[in-house]
């Protein structure tokens, strides 16, 4: 069958493609095919090869005019599918993907009247000088243009909800049991703080690249031009032109340590988001949240009443897949036999897969949050049904007043009791041998107001 959304093996390129690919430039959908497709990999390789050629010219190895440099840069700036197909046609002959890119650029140079300069393309390089700069560059762009902004948007949305729900007192549950009340907004801020911290840690990890010849020592460059400082040239190319961090001592390939650290960082964020999804799912199951209904949608094929929290379930599922792949990539990529083996090549082609599943989860969480409708009546009813949780407050005040064994007294009063309500505590407080002032203080404690303090939530 011809490849299309319905015949794709992976749901990333099938069911979910419209949520992940560049349908049109005006769409707010992620454009992951710009960074992780075969087309994207070829384009970024062309980008690296041409910028390398330009720097060689600027350093005096060949002479290109400003007009010629501008024309060369248009090759990758205007790179389209037909160009990629030309590269693939070369690959059918060469059976080598990077060599095919070299021949494609040489064809373009011949057409531009630069045939006498064509052997400067890929001068002194090995394939990994191109791959280990092209992939980090596309990865960096994907992080900066897709992942970081969308995480920032999610964090900001959660912050707004936290501030909106800050006044809402809510029964907490530790070990699944009723516990000291909290505020709904503060519980959302827990995730804001966690996500924000992990995102900032992730952003501190550099996007690293390898550029140094067949075994990392500029052997071919040095033998051809022994008086040139190729280390300075490589640093300038990678760090100034591509805005990546150049690794100084390498084998034929990059270390992948920073890339692995980034993947571990994204995995931690994914784990936090799974925690968020499960908490909100549970609040929905407790009826603390209703969900907005969309006309025509079906919650169950059998039960007409159902409105399922499917966005959070889908997000959790996609995060699980993403985390499993991130974990494999992060543990596999930094390992290579001696100066190189090829196991990184096929693995590296899959970095867009967990990125896509992670991106899908962000979109699902965003949709799910937008459907939530706070059910304060149910939240207050749960508090009213659990006066038992103020036992902690009562015994703590009594400790302050130096009353003997208040914890044990409250334990006897509340633990295992068939029913504990406001009257239970009123009668107990009346029986205490403390001042009337302290009794008034104790009577003022309710599940609705016993929520402690937390820092301000303003930005």
C-alpha positions as CSV (number, residue, x, y, z in Angstrom):
1,X,0.0,0.0,0.0
2,X,1.1,3.5,-0.7
3,X,2.3,5.4,2.5
4,X,-0.3,7.7,3.9
5,X,-1.7,8.4,7.4
6,X,-4.0,5.3,7.2
7,X,-1.2,2.9,6.1
8,X,1.7,4.1,8.2
9,X,3.1,1.5,10.6
10,X,3.8,4.0,13.4
11,X,1.0,6.1,14.8
12,X,3.4,9.0,14.9
13,X,3.3,9.1,11.1
14,X,-0.3,7.8,10.9
15,X,-3.0,8.6,13.4
16,X,-1.2,11.5,15.0
17,X,0.7,13.0,12.1
18,X,-1.6,16.0,11.8
19,X,-0.9,16.9,15.4
20,X,2.9,16.7,14.9
21,X,3.8,17.8,11.4
22,X,3.9,21.1,9.5
23,X,0.4,21.1,7.9
24,X,0.8,24.8,7.2
25,X,3.0,27.6,8.4
26,X,0.1,29.3,10.2
27,X,-0.8,26.3,12.3
28,X,0.2,26.2,15.9
29,X,0.8,22.5,15.5
30,X,4.4,21.3,16.2
31,X,6.5,21.0,13.1
32,X,8.6,18.0,14.1
33,X,9.2,16.9,10.5
34,X,11.3,20.0,10.2
35,X,13.8,18.5,12.6
36,X,13.5,14.7,12.7
37,X,12.5,13.4,9.3
38,X,14.8,12.0,6.7
39,X,14.2,15.2,4.8
40,X,15.3,17.2,7.8
41,X,18.4,15.2,8.3
42,X,19.5,15.7,4.7
43,X,18.8,19.4,4.9
44,X,20.8,19.9,8.0
45,X,23.7,17.9,6.5
46,X,23.6,20.2,3.5
47,X,23.5,23.2,5.9
48,X,26.6,22.0,7.7
49,X,28.6,21.2,4.5
50,X,27.8,24.6,3.0
51,X,28.7,26.6,6.1
52,X,31.9,24.6,6.4
53,X,32.6,25.6,2.7
54,X,31.9,29.2,3.5
55,X,34.2,29.3,6.5
56,X,37.0,27.7,4.4
57,X,36.5,30.5,1.9
58,X,36.6,33.1,4.7
59,X,39.8,31.6,6.0
60,X,41.5,31.9,2.6
61,X,41.5,28.3,1.4
62,X,39.3,29.1,-1.6
63,X,37.9,32.3,-3.1
64,X,34.1,32.8,-3.0
65,X,32.5,36.2,-3.6
66,X,29.7,37.5,-1.4
67,X,27.2,36.8,-4.1
68,X,28.4,33.2,-4.5
69,X,28.2,32.7,-0.7
70,X,24.7,34.0,-0.7
71,X,23.8,31.7,-3.5
72,X,25.3,28.7,-1.7
73,X,23.4,29.5,1.5
74,X,20.2,29.5,-0.5
75,X,20.7,25.9,-1.3
76,X,19.9,24.9,2.3
77,X,17.6,27.9,3.1
78,X,15.4,26.9,0.2
79,X,15.9,23.2,0.4
80,X,12.8,21.3,-0.6
81,X,11.6,17.7,-1.1
82,X,12.7,17.7,-4.8
83,X,16.2,18.6,-3.6
84,X,16.1,15.7,-1.0
85,X,15.0,13.4,-3.8
86,X,18.1,14.3,-5.8
87,X,20.2,13.4,-2.8
88,X,18.4,10.1,-2.4
89,X,19.0,9.4,-6.2
90,X,22.8,9.8,-5.5
91,X,22.5,7.5,-2.5
92,X,21.0,4.8,-4.7
93,X,24.4,4.8,-6.5
94,X,26.8,5.6,-3.6
95,X,25.0,3.5,-1.0
96,X,26.3,6.2,1.4
97,X,24.0,9.0,2.7
98,X,26.6,11.6,3.5
99,X,28.5,11.1,0.2
100,X,25.3,11.6,-1.6
101,X,25.0,15.0,0.1
102,X,28.5,15.9,-1.1
103,X,27.6,15.0,-4.7
104,X,24.4,16.9,-4.5
105,X,26.2,20.1,-3.5
106,X,28.9,19.6,-6.2
107,X,26.1,19.3,-8.8
108,X,24.7,22.7,-7.5
109,X,28.2,24.2,-7.7
110,X,28.7,23.0,-11.2
111,X,25.4,24.6,-12.2
112,X,26.5,27.9,-10.5
113,X,29.8,27.9,-12.4
114,X,31.8,26.9,-9.4
115,X,33.0,23.5,-10.7
116,X,36.7,24.5,-10.1
117,X,36.0,24.8,-6.4
118,X,33.9,21.6,-6.0
119,X,36.6,19.5,-4.3
120,X,36.5,21.8,-1.3
121,X,33.1,20.3,-0.4
122,X,33.7,17.8,2.4
123,X,37.4,18.6,2.5
124,X,39.2,16.5,5.1
125,X,35.9,15.4,6.7
126,X,34.5,12.1,7.8
127,X,30.8,11.4,7.7
128,X,30.5,11.9,11.5
129,X,31.8,15.5,11.2
130,X,28.7,16.1,9.3
131,X,26.3,13.9,11.2
132,X,27.5,14.9,14.6
133,X,27.0,18.5,13.8
134,X,23.8,18.2,11.7
135,X,21.9,16.2,14.3
136,X,22.9,18.3,17.3
137,X,21.9,21.4,15.3
138,X,18.5,20.0,14.4
139,X,18.1,18.8,18.0
140,X,19.0,22.2,19.4
141,X,16.4,23.9,17.1
142,X,13.8,21.4,18.1
143,X,14.4,22.0,21.8
144,X,14.4,25.8,21.4
145,X,11.5,26.1,18.9
146,X,9.2,23.3,20.0
147,X,9.9,21.7,23.4
148,X,11.0,24.6,25.6
149,X,8.2,27.0,24.5
150,X,5.5,24.4,24.9
151,X,6.8,23.4,28.3
152,X,6.8,27.1,29.3
153,X,3.2,27.4,28.1
154,X,2.1,24.4,30.1
155,X,3.9,25.7,33.2
156,X,2.3,29.1,32.8
157,X,-1.2,27.5,32.3
158,X,-0.7,25.5,35.5
159,X,0.4,28.6,37.3
160,X,-2.7,30.5,36.3
161,X,-4.9,27.6,37.5
162,X,-3.0,27.5,40.8
163,X,-3.6,31.2,41.4
164,X,-7.3,30.8,40.4
165,X,-7.8,27.8,42.7
166,X,-5.6,29.1,45.6
167,X,-8.6,30.0,47.8
168,X,-10.2,26.5,47.4
169,X,-9.7,24.5,50.6
170,X,-9.5,20.8,49.9
171,X,-9.2,17.5,51.8
172,X,-5.7,16.1,51.4
173,X,-5.1,12.4,51.2
174,X,-1.8,10.8,52.3
175,X,-1.6,7.1,51.7
176,X,-5.1,7.5,50.2
177,X,-6.6,8.4,53.6
178,X,-8.1,11.7,54.7
179,X,-5.3,14.0,55.9
180,X,-4.7,17.6,57.0
181,X,-6.5,19.9,54.5
182,X,-4.6,21.8,51.9
183,X,-5.5,24.3,49.1
184,X,-6.1,23.1,45.6
185,X,-4.0,25.9,44.1
186,X,-1.0,25.0,46.3
187,X,-1.2,21.4,45.1
188,X,-1.0,22.6,41.5
189,X,1.9,24.8,42.4
190,X,3.8,21.7,43.5
191,X,3.9,20.7,39.8
192,X,4.7,24.2,38.7
193,X,7.8,24.3,40.9
194,X,8.9,20.8,39.9
195,X,8.5,21.4,36.2
196,X,10.1,24.8,36.3
197,X,13.1,23.6,38.2
198,X,13.7,20.6,35.9
199,X,13.2,22.7,32.8
200,X,15.9,25.2,33.9
201,X,18.3,22.4,34.7
202,X,17.6,20.9,31.2
203,X,18.3,24.2,29.5
204,X,21.7,24.5,31.2
205,X,23.0,21.4,29.4
206,X,24.8,22.4,26.2
207,X,24.1,20.9,22.7
208,X,27.5,19.4,21.9
209,X,29.0,18.3,18.6
210,X,32.0,16.5,17.3
211,X,34.2,18.0,14.5
212,X,37.7,16.7,14.0
213,X,38.2,14.3,11.2
214,X,38.2,10.5,11.0
215,X,39.5,9.9,14.5
216,X,39.1,13.3,16.1
217,X,42.7,14.6,15.4
218,X,42.2,16.6,12.1
219,X,44.7,14.1,10.5
220,X,43.7,14.9,6.9
221,X,43.5,18.6,7.5
222,X,46.8,18.7,9.3
223,X,48.7,16.8,6.7
224,X,47.4,19.0,3.9
225,X,48.0,22.3,5.8
226,X,50.3,21.7,8.8
227,X,50.7,25.3,9.6
228,X,47.0,26.0,10.1
229,X,45.5,25.9,13.6
230,X,42.7,23.4,12.8
231,X,41.6,23.2,16.4
232,X,40.9,27.0,16.4
233,X,39.2,26.5,13.0
234,X,37.0,23.7,14.4
235,X,36.1,25.7,17.5
236,X,35.1,28.7,15.4
237,X,33.0,26.6,13.0
238,X,31.1,24.7,15.6
239,X,30.8,27.3,18.4
240,X,30.4,30.5,16.4
241,X,28.8,29.4,13.2
242,X,26.6,26.6,14.4
243,X,26.3,27.8,18.1
244,X,27.0,24.3,19.5
245,X,29.7,23.3,22.0
246,X,32.6,21.5,20.3
247,X,34.0,18.5,22.2
248,X,37.8,18.8,22.2
249,X,39.0,15.2,22.5
250,X,36.9,12.7,20.5
251,X,36.9,9.5,18.6
252,X,35.3,9.4,15.2
253,X,31.9,10.2,16.9
254,X,30.7,12.6,19.6
255,X,30.5,11.4,23.2
256,X,26.7,11.8,23.3
257,X,27.1,12.4,27.1
258,X,25.4,15.8,26.9
259,X,22.7,14.5,24.6
260,X,22.1,11.6,27.1
261,X,21.9,14.1,30.0
262,X,19.3,16.1,28.0
263,X,17.3,12.9,27.4
264,X,17.5,12.0,31.1
265,X,16.3,15.5,31.9
266,X,13.3,15.3,29.5
267,X,12.5,11.9,31.0
268,X,12.4,13.4,34.5
269,X,10.0,16.0,33.3
270,X,8.0,13.2,31.7
271,X,7.9,11.4,35.1
272,X,6.6,14.6,36.8
273,X,3.9,14.9,34.1
274,X,2.8,11.3,34.6
275,X,2.4,12.2,38.3
276,X,0.4,15.2,37.3
277,X,-1.9,13.2,35.0
278,X,-2.5,10.6,37.6
279,X,-3.4,13.1,40.3
280,X,-5.8,15.0,38.0
281,X,-7.3,11.7,36.9
282,X,-7.9,10.8,40.5
283,X,-9.5,14.2,41.3
284,X,-11.8,13.6,38.3
285,X,-12.7,10.1,39.6
286,X,-13.5,11.8,43.0
287,X,-15.8,14.2,41.3
288,X,-13.6,17.2,42.4
289,X,-13.6,18.1,38.7
290,X,-16.3,17.9,36.1
291,X,-15.4,18.0,32.4
292,X,-16.7,20.2,29.7
293,X,-18.9,18.3,27.2
294,X,-18.3,18.7,23.5
295,X,-21.4,18.1,21.3
296,X,-21.2,14.8,19.4
297,X,-18.5,13.3,21.4
298,X,-18.9,9.8,23.0
299,X,-17.4,8.8,26.3
300,X,-18.2,5.1,26.0
301,X,-19.6,2.9,23.3
302,X,-21.9,1.2,25.9
303,X,-22.5,3.7,28.7
304,X,-24.1,6.9,27.4
305,X,-23.5,8.9,30.6
306,X,-19.7,8.7,30.6
307,X,-17.3,11.6,30.1
308,X,-13.8,10.0,30.4
309,X,-10.6,11.8,31.3
310,X,-9.0,10.5,28.1
311,X,-6.7,13.4,27.6
312,X,-4.8,12.6,30.8
313,X,-4.9,8.9,30.0
314,X,-3.5,9.5,26.5
315,X,-0.8,11.8,27.9
316,X,0.2,9.2,30.5
317,X,0.4,6.5,27.9
318,X,2.5,8.6,25.5
319,X,4.8,9.8,28.3
320,X,5.4,6.1,29.2
321,X,6.5,5.3,25.7
322,X,8.6,8.4,25.5
323,X,10.4,7.7,28.8
324,X,11.1,4.1,27.8
325,X,12.8,5.2,24.6
326,X,14.6,8.1,26.3
327,X,16.0,5.7,28.8
328,X,17.3,3.3,26.0
329,X,18.8,6.2,24.0
330,X,20.5,7.7,27.0
331,X,22.1,4.4,28.1
332,X,23.1,3.3,24.6
333,X,24.4,6.3,22.7
334,X,27.4,7.1,25.0
335,X,28.7,3.6,24.4
336,X,30.8,2.8,21.3
337,X,33.5,0.3,20.7
338,X,37.0,1.8,20.4
339,X,37.1,4.7,18.0
340,X,33.6,3.9,16.7
341,X,31.0,1.3,15.8
342,X,27.8,1.9,13.8
343,X,25.3,1.2,16.5
344,X,24.7,4.9,17.2
345,X,23.7,5.5,13.6
346,X,20.4,3.7,13.5
347,X,19.6,4.5,17.1
348,X,20.2,8.2,16.5
349,X,17.6,8.3,13.7
350,X,14.9,7.5,16.3
351,X,15.4,10.6,18.5
352,X,12.3,12.1,17.0
353,X,10.1,9.2,18.1
354,X,10.2,9.9,21.9
355,X,10.2,13.6,21.1
356,X,6.9,13.2,19.2
357,X,5.3,11.1,21.9
358,X,6.4,13.7,24.5
359,X,4.9,16.5,22.4
360,X,1.7,14.6,22.0
361,X,1.4,14.3,25.8
362,X,1.9,18.1,26.2
363,X,-1.0,18.7,23.7
364,X,-3.2,16.2,25.5
365,X,-2.5,17.7,28.9
366,X,-3.3,21.2,27.6
367,X,-6.6,19.9,26.2
368,X,-7.4,18.1,29.4
369,X,-6.7,21.1,31.6
370,X,-9.0,23.2,29.3
371,X,-11.9,20.9,30.0
372,X,-11.8,20.9,33.8
373,X,-14.6,22.5,35.7
374,X,-14.2,22.8,39.4
375,X,-16.8,21.1,41.5
376,X,-16.5,23.1,44.8
377,X,-19.7,21.6,46.2
378,X,-18.2,18.1,46.2
379,X,-14.9,19.4,47.6
380,X,-16.7,21.1,50.5
381,X,-18.8,18.0,51.1
382,X,-15.7,15.9,51.5
383,X,-14.3,18.4,54.0
384,X,-17.5,18.5,55.9
385,X,-17.6,14.7,56.0
386,X,-14.0,14.5,57.5
387,X,-13.9,16.6,60.6
388,X,-11.6,13.9,61.9
389,X,-8.7,15.7,60.2
390,X,-8.7,18.5,62.7
391,X,-7.5,16.1,65.4
392,X,-3.9,17.1,64.5
393,X,-4.7,20.7,65.1
394,X,-6.5,20.1,68.4
395,X,-3.7,18.0,69.9
396,X,-1.0,20.4,68.8
397,X,-2.7,23.4,70.5
398,X,-3.1,21.2,73.6
399,X,0.6,20.3,73.5
400,X,1.3,24.0,73.5
401,X,-0.8,24.4,76.6
402,X,1.1,21.6,78.3
403,X,-1.9,19.3,78.6
404,X,-0.8,15.8,79.3
405,X,-1.0,13.2,76.5
406,X,-3.2,15.1,74.0
407,X,-2.1,12.9,71.1
408,X,-3.2,9.8,72.9
409,X,-6.5,11.4,73.9
410,X,-7.3,12.4,70.3
411,X,-6.2,9.0,69.0
412,X,-8.7,7.4,71.4
413,X,-11.4,9.9,70.4
414,X,-11.0,9.5,66.6
415,X,-9.2,6.4,65.5
416,X,-11.7,3.7,64.4
417,X,-14.7,5.7,65.5
418,X,-17.9,5.0,63.7
419,X,-18.6,8.7,63.3
420,X,-16.6,11.9,64.1
421,X,-18.2,15.2,63.3
422,X,-18.2,18.8,64.6
423,X,-20.3,17.8,67.6
424,X,-17.7,15.2,68.6
425,X,-15.0,17.9,68.9
426,X,-17.4,20.4,70.6
427,X,-18.2,17.9,73.3
428,X,-14.5,17.0,73.7
429,X,-13.4,20.7,73.9
430,X,-16.1,21.4,76.5
431,X,-14.7,18.6,78.7
432,X,-11.2,20.0,78.7
433,X,-9.7,21.8,81.7
434,X,-8.3,24.8,79.8
435,X,-9.2,28.4,79.7
436,X,-12.3,29.6,77.9
437,X,-10.0,31.6,75.6
438,X,-8.2,28.4,74.5
439,X,-11.6,26.6,74.1
440,X,-12.7,29.4,71.7
441,X,-9.4,29.0,69.8
442,X,-10.1,25.2,69.5
443,X,-13.7,25.7,68.4
444,X,-12.5,28.0,65.6
445,X,-10.6,25.2,64.0
446,X,-12.5,23.7,61.1
447,X,-11.6,21.5,58.1
448,X,-12.3,24.5,55.8
449,X,-9.8,26.8,57.4
450,X,-7.2,24.4,58.7
451,X,-4.9,24.7,55.6
452,X,-1.7,26.2,56.9
453,X,0.4,28.7,54.9
454,X,2.5,28.7,51.7
455,X,4.6,31.3,49.8
456,X,2.8,33.8,47.5
457,X,1.9,32.5,44.1
458,X,2.4,35.6,42.0
459,X,4.9,35.4,39.2
